């Protein structure tokens, strides 16, 4: 059985790591470069860096910051924010990215997924999906959760897979920052309907929540931010706890 991955996420705004609840009320969580070094040392399996206002502010990801973070890492590094064309992805690849994450741009122009997969390989393309429950159905949201679309989450994820996404990073906006646990029901439903890996995001508050999402939804990876940034959960402790629960992890 493949090892499950633990992935810290750096949501970056104005050069600082930030964290909010349900995508709002952002507060400072530290220096991205220092945090990256810390996570690589602690044994994180990968690191995700999201420039969370790049799309909303209609600008590209901060390349210099990305280079500084990449220099700290010896683990796979995924970068997202403001990627709208091949040249953007190429610039990030040259700055140290192993994978890129696209969200709003993929919804606005789905063929971008196909173009990136053909140019760089399927394993390079992570499609991030921010989902929110509205009137009993899960809908895709864009621009850092500010904008609801007419796309239902499950059908969009299936389309992304068909177009060449190598992985899905699924964030439940309803659970994000609440520390009340991942949306295991939705994650399981989607995981059962596709053949590519899913990274669960939104809601981690305790080690039990990680155990639960791997056991109930059988996702490939679990991503979290504030519990790691503020030292509430240390990655070595988390991996030992998962191992005790017979969940395969790299220790």
C-alpha positions as CSV (number, residue, x, y, z in Angstrom):
1,X,0.0,0.0,0.0
2,X,1.3,3.5,-0.9
3,X,2.3,5.7,2.0
4,X,-0.2,8.5,2.9
5,X,1.3,12.0,2.6
6,X,1.2,14.8,5.1
7,X,1.4,18.2,3.4
8,X,1.7,21.6,5.2
9,X,0.2,24.5,3.1
10,X,1.6,28.0,3.1
11,X,-1.1,30.4,2.1
12,X,0.9,33.5,1.2
13,X,-0.3,37.1,1.0
14,X,2.0,40.2,0.8
15,X,5.0,38.0,1.4
16,X,3.7,36.5,4.7
17,X,2.0,33.2,5.6
18,X,-1.6,33.8,6.6
19,X,-4.5,31.7,7.9
20,X,-8.2,32.5,8.2
21,X,-11.5,30.7,8.9
22,X,-13.8,29.8,6.0
23,X,-11.4,31.9,3.8
24,X,-11.8,35.2,5.7
25,X,-10.4,37.0,8.7
26,X,-6.8,36.3,7.8
27,X,-4.1,36.5,10.5
28,X,-0.4,36.3,10.3
29,X,1.2,32.9,10.6
30,X,4.9,33.6,10.0
31,X,7.6,33.8,7.4
32,X,7.1,31.4,4.5
33,X,10.8,30.7,4.1
34,X,11.3,29.9,7.8
35,X,8.2,27.7,7.9
36,X,9.3,25.8,4.8
37,X,12.7,25.0,6.3
38,X,11.0,23.9,9.5
39,X,8.6,21.5,7.6
40,X,11.3,20.0,5.5
41,X,13.2,19.3,8.7
42,X,10.2,17.8,10.5
43,X,9.6,15.2,7.8
44,X,6.7,16.7,5.8
45,X,6.2,14.7,2.6
46,X,5.5,17.7,0.4
47,X,4.9,21.4,0.7
48,X,2.2,23.5,-1.0
49,X,2.7,27.2,-1.6
50,X,-0.5,29.2,-2.6
51,X,-0.2,32.9,-3.5
52,X,-3.9,33.3,-2.4
53,X,-4.5,36.8,-3.8
54,X,-2.7,36.5,-7.1
55,X,-5.8,35.7,-9.1
56,X,-8.0,38.3,-7.3
57,X,-5.3,41.0,-7.7
58,X,-4.7,39.9,-11.4
59,X,-1.0,39.3,-11.0
60,X,1.6,36.5,-11.2
61,X,2.9,34.5,-8.3
62,X,5.9,36.1,-6.4
63,X,8.9,34.3,-8.2
64,X,11.6,35.6,-5.8
65,X,9.7,34.4,-2.7
66,X,9.2,31.0,-4.4
67,X,12.9,30.7,-5.1
68,X,13.8,31.5,-1.5
69,X,11.3,28.8,-0.3
70,X,12.6,26.2,-2.8
71,X,16.1,26.6,-1.6
72,X,15.0,25.3,1.8
73,X,13.4,22.2,0.5
74,X,14.4,18.6,-0.3
75,X,10.8,17.5,-0.7
76,X,8.3,17.9,-3.6
77,X,7.1,21.5,-3.9
78,X,3.7,22.5,-5.4
79,X,3.0,26.2,-6.2
80,X,-0.3,27.9,-7.1
81,X,-1.7,31.3,-7.7
82,X,-2.1,33.4,-10.8
83,X,-1.0,30.7,-13.3
84,X,-2.9,31.3,-16.5
85,X,-0.6,30.0,-19.3
86,X,2.3,27.7,-20.1
87,X,4.9,30.5,-19.6
88,X,3.7,31.1,-15.9
89,X,4.2,27.4,-15.2
90,X,7.6,27.3,-16.9
91,X,8.7,30.3,-14.7
92,X,7.6,28.5,-11.6
93,X,9.3,25.3,-12.7
94,X,12.5,27.2,-13.2
95,X,12.1,28.8,-9.7
96,X,12.0,25.4,-8.1
97,X,8.4,24.0,-8.4
98,X,7.9,20.2,-8.8
99,X,4.2,20.7,-9.5
100,X,1.9,23.5,-10.1
101,X,-1.6,24.1,-8.8
102,X,-4.3,25.7,-10.9
103,X,-7.8,26.7,-9.8
104,X,-9.6,29.7,-11.2
105,X,-7.7,29.7,-14.5
106,X,-8.6,26.0,-15.1
107,X,-12.3,26.7,-14.6
108,X,-12.2,29.8,-16.9
109,X,-10.3,27.9,-19.6
110,X,-10.4,24.1,-19.0
111,X,-8.1,23.4,-22.0
112,X,-5.3,24.9,-19.8
113,X,-5.2,21.6,-17.9
114,X,-4.7,19.7,-21.1
115,X,-2.0,22.1,-22.4
116,X,0.0,21.8,-19.1
117,X,-0.4,18.0,-19.0
118,X,0.9,17.7,-22.5
119,X,3.8,20.1,-22.0
120,X,5.0,19.0,-18.6
121,X,3.4,15.6,-17.9
122,X,0.2,14.7,-16.0
123,X,2.1,14.4,-12.7
124,X,3.0,18.1,-12.8
125,X,-0.6,19.3,-12.8
126,X,-2.6,19.7,-9.6
127,X,-6.1,21.0,-10.0
128,X,-7.2,22.8,-6.8
129,X,-10.9,23.0,-6.2
130,X,-12.5,25.2,-3.5
131,X,-16.0,23.8,-2.8
132,X,-18.9,25.1,-0.7
133,X,-22.3,23.7,0.1
134,X,-25.1,25.9,-1.2
135,X,-28.7,24.8,-0.9
136,X,-27.7,21.2,-0.4
137,X,-25.2,20.9,-3.3
138,X,-21.4,21.4,-3.5
139,X,-20.4,24.2,-5.9
140,X,-17.0,25.2,-7.2
141,X,-15.9,28.7,-6.0
142,X,-13.1,30.9,-7.6
143,X,-10.9,33.8,-6.7
144,X,-10.0,32.5,-3.3
145,X,-13.6,31.5,-2.6
146,X,-15.0,34.9,-3.4
147,X,-17.0,33.9,-6.5
148,X,-19.5,31.0,-6.9
149,X,-19.6,29.3,-10.3
150,X,-22.3,27.2,-12.0
151,X,-20.1,24.1,-11.8
152,X,-21.1,21.3,-9.4
153,X,-17.9,20.1,-7.6
154,X,-18.1,16.4,-8.5
155,X,-18.7,16.9,-12.2
156,X,-15.9,19.5,-12.5
157,X,-13.5,17.2,-10.8
158,X,-14.3,14.4,-13.2
159,X,-13.9,16.7,-16.1
160,X,-10.5,17.9,-14.8
161,X,-9.4,14.3,-14.5
162,X,-10.4,13.6,-18.1
163,X,-8.5,16.7,-19.3
164,X,-5.2,15.5,-17.7
165,X,-5.1,16.6,-14.1
166,X,-2.7,14.4,-12.2
167,X,-4.0,15.2,-8.7
168,X,-6.9,17.0,-7.1
169,X,-6.5,19.3,-4.1
170,X,-10.0,19.6,-2.7
171,X,-10.7,22.2,-0.1
172,X,-14.0,22.3,1.8
173,X,-14.6,26.0,2.4
174,X,-17.3,25.1,5.0
175,X,-14.6,23.2,7.0
176,X,-11.6,25.4,6.3
177,X,-10.0,26.9,9.4
178,X,-12.8,25.5,11.7
179,X,-10.6,22.7,13.2
180,X,-13.7,20.6,13.3
181,X,-12.4,17.8,11.0
182,X,-12.3,17.2,7.2
183,X,-15.4,16.7,5.1
184,X,-15.0,13.0,5.0
185,X,-18.4,12.3,3.3
186,X,-17.7,14.5,0.3
187,X,-14.0,13.3,0.1
188,X,-15.0,9.7,0.1
189,X,-17.7,10.2,-2.5
190,X,-15.4,12.0,-4.9
191,X,-12.4,9.7,-4.2
192,X,-14.6,6.7,-5.1
193,X,-15.6,8.3,-8.4
194,X,-12.1,9.2,-9.8
195,X,-8.8,7.4,-10.4
196,X,-6.3,10.1,-9.6
197,X,-5.0,11.0,-6.1
198,X,-6.9,13.4,-3.8
199,X,-5.4,15.7,-1.3
200,X,-7.9,16.5,1.5
201,X,-7.9,20.1,2.7
202,X,-10.0,22.1,5.1
203,X,-10.8,21.4,8.8
204,X,-7.8,19.7,10.4
205,X,-7.8,20.4,14.1
206,X,-6.4,17.3,15.8
207,X,-4.4,14.2,15.0
208,X,-7.6,12.2,15.1
209,X,-8.9,14.2,12.2
210,X,-6.0,12.9,10.0
211,X,-6.6,9.4,11.1
212,X,-10.3,9.7,10.3
213,X,-9.8,11.2,6.8
214,X,-7.4,8.4,5.8
215,X,-9.6,5.7,7.3
216,X,-13.0,7.0,6.2
217,X,-12.3,8.7,2.9
218,X,-9.1,6.7,1.9
219,X,-7.6,9.9,0.4
220,X,-3.9,9.9,-0.7
221,X,-2.8,12.9,1.3
222,X,-4.0,15.3,3.9
223,X,-3.1,19.0,3.9
224,X,-3.3,21.4,6.8
225,X,-2.1,24.9,7.7
226,X,-2.8,26.5,11.0
227,X,-2.3,23.4,13.2
228,X,1.2,23.1,11.8
229,X,2.0,26.9,11.6
230,X,1.1,27.5,15.3
231,X,2.8,24.3,16.5
232,X,-0.4,22.6,17.7
233,X,0.6,19.4,15.8
234,X,4.1,18.4,15.1
235,X,4.6,16.3,11.9
236,X,6.8,13.6,13.6
237,X,4.1,13.1,16.3
238,X,1.4,13.0,13.7
239,X,3.1,10.4,11.7
240,X,3.7,8.2,14.8
241,X,0.0,8.5,15.7
242,X,-1.0,7.5,12.1
243,X,1.4,4.6,12.2
244,X,-0.1,3.4,15.5
245,X,-3.4,3.4,13.7
246,X,-2.0,1.2,10.9
247,X,-2.0,4.0,8.4
248,X,1.1,3.7,6.2
249,X,3.3,6.8,6.4
250,X,7.0,7.6,5.7
251,X,8.7,8.1,9.0
